[in-house]
Amino acid sequence: MIFDDRYQFLLENFSKEIIANRYAAWLSEIQKIVNRLGGGDYFFINEESLSLAVLDYFTDIARLKEFQNIEHVNVQKIYSYSTFWILKRNPVQHIAAVPPELAYINEKTMLLMLLPKIMEEIGVDPSSTYIKNKSTIMNFSNLLFYNFCFRLFTPQTLELMIDAFFTGYLLGK
């Protein structure tokens, strides 16, 4: 990744290796999801857009840590700021006309990145064929996807949603 002058300050807070590792992890995860969805022939991952998403993510995390005077941010913030910046930068881009089921590929990709992570945080295996209240998870997934596509959201509203998901699970136990 190339750091222009606007992002040099990040190196005071994070090593190049940490930033590069996040980029590589997101790139790999996005590639796997796009391929799993059958979108390899229709899309490419714009690595510059993804780089900007990573840099914007780390910029926000650095500001949060400084403003809140904390050393580490919670997972809700990690997932919400990751989701927000990837969706804002739209790194998965069309190279051909796509079938309707592949429309909104960035939103589908983020849903498939985020939902398993927050489920794993509460101790639910998202790959399990038996998930208690599967219809509730599907309704939540559909609503989240709809919101990614058609509603306004911020990192803060995403953080609230993730925290509410965790809280709802704990209350239901």
C-alpha positions in Angstrom: 0.0 0.0 0.0 1.1 3.5 -0.8 0.7 6.1 1.9 0.3 9.6 0.5 0.9 12.7 2.7 -2.7 12.7 4.0 -2.3 9.3 5.7 1.3 9.5 7.0 0.1 10.3 10.5 -1.4 6.8 10.7 2.2 5.4 11.1 2.4 7.1 14.5 -0.5 4.9 15.7 -0.2 1.7 13.6 2.7 -0.1 11.9 2.7 -0.5 8.2 2.5 -4.2 8.8 -0.8 -4.0 10.7 -2.3 -1.8 8.0 -1.0 -4.0 5.2 -2.3 -7.1 7.1 -5.8 -5.6 7.4 -5.7 -4.8 3.6 -4.6 -8.3 2.8 -7.3 -9.9 5.0 -10.1 -7.8 3.6 -8.9 -8.4 0.0 -8.8 -12.2 0.6 -12.1 -12.3 2.3 -13.8 -10.2 -0.4 -12.3 -12.3 -3.2 -13.5 -15.5 -1.6 -17.0 -14.2 -1.1 -17.3 -12.8 -4.7 -16.0 -16.1 -6.1 -18.4 -18.1 -3.8 -21.3 -15.9 -5.2 -20.2 -16.8 -8.7 -19.3 -13.2 -9.5 -15.7 -13.8 -10.7 -16.7 -13.1 -14.3 -18.7 -10.0 -13.5 -16.6 -8.1 -11.0 -13.1 -7.0 -10.1 -11.8 -5.7 -6.8 -10.6 -2.2 -7.2 -7.5 -2.3 -5.0 -7.2 1.5 -4.8 -10.8 1.7 -3.4 -10.0 -1.0 -0.9 -6.8 0.7 0.1 -8.7 3.9 0.8 -11.3 2.0 2.8 -8.5 0.5 4.9 -6.8 3.9 5.4 -10.2 5.6 6.2 -10.9 2.8 8.7 -7.6 3.2 10.5 -8.0 7.0 10.4 -11.3 6.7 12.3 -9.9 4.1 14.7 -6.9 6.4 15.5 -9.3 9.3 16.1 -11.5 7.2 18.3 -8.6 6.0 20.4 -7.3 9.5 20.8 -10.7 11.1 21.6 -11.7 8.4 24.0 -8.2 8.0 25.4 -8.3 4.2 25.0 -5.7 1.8 23.8 -8.0 -0.7 22.1 -11.4 -0.4 20.5 -14.1 -3.0 21.1 -15.2 -5.5 18.4 -18.4 -3.5 17.8 -16.3 -0.5 16.6 -14.0 -2.7 14.6 -16.9 -4.4 12.7 -19.0 -1.2 12.3 -16.1 1.0 11.0 -14.9 -1.9 8.7 -18.4 -2.3 7.3 -19.0 1.4 6.9 -15.8 2.1 5.0 -15.9 -0.9 2.7 -19.5 0.0 1.8 -18.6 3.7 1.4 -15.7 2.9 -1.0 -17.4 0.1 -2.9 -14.3 -1.9 -3.9 -16.1 -4.6 -5.8 -16.9 -3.1 -9.2 -18.7 -4.3 -12.3 -16.8 -5.3 -15.4 -19.9 -6.8 -17.1 -23.6 -6.7 -16.9 -24.7 -8.8 -13.9 -27.6 -11.0 -13.3 -30.2 -9.6 -10.8 -29.0 -11.9 -8.0 -25.6 -10.3 -8.1 -26.9 -6.7 -7.9 -25.7 -4.9 -4.8 -22.5 -7.0 -4.7 -20.7 -4.8 -2.2 -23.7 -4.9 0.2 -24.0 -8.7 -0.2 -20.3 -9.1 0.3 -20.4 -7.0 3.5 -23.4 -8.9 4.8 -21.5 -12.2 4.2 -18.4 -10.7 6.0 -20.2 -9.2 8.9 -22.9 -11.6 9.9 -20.7 -14.6 10.5 -18.3 -12.5 12.6 -21.0 -11.2 14.9 -22.5 -14.6 15.2 -19.1 -16.1 16.1 -18.7 -13.4 18.8 -21.8 -14.7 20.6 -20.7 -18.3 20.2 -22.9 -19.3 17.3 -21.3 -21.3 14.5 -22.7 -19.6 11.3 -21.9 -22.6 9.2 -23.9 -24.9 11.4 -26.9 -26.5 9.6 -28.8 -26.3 12.9 -29.1 -22.8 14.2 -31.7 -22.1 16.8 -34.1 -19.5 15.5 -32.8 -19.7 11.9 -35.8 -17.7 10.6 -35.0 -14.9 13.1 -31.4 -14.8 11.7 -32.7 -14.8 8.2 -35.1 -11.9 8.9 -32.3 -10.0 10.5 -30.0 -10.7 7.6 -32.6 -9.5 5.1 -33.3 -6.4 7.0 -29.6 -5.6 7.4 -29.1 -6.2 3.6 -32.0 -3.9 2.8 -30.6 -1.2 5.1 -27.1 -1.5 3.5 -28.8 -1.0 0.1 -31.5 1.6 0.7 -31.1 3.4 4.1 -28.7 5.9 5.5 -26.3 4.5 8.1 -23.1 5.6 9.9 -20.4 3.7 11.7 -22.2 4.7 14.9 -25.6 3.3 13.9 -23.8 0.1 12.7 -22.1 -0.1 16.1 -25.5 0.3 17.8 -27.0 -2.4 15.6 -24.1 -4.8 16.5 -24.4 -4.0 20.2 -28.1 -4.6 20.0 -27.6 -7.9 18.3 -25.2 -9.0 21.1 -27.6 -7.7 23.8 -30.6 -9.4 22.2 -28.8 -12.7 22.1 -27.8 -12.4 25.8 -31.3 -11.4 26.9 -32.7 -14.4 24.9 -30.4 -16.9 26.6 
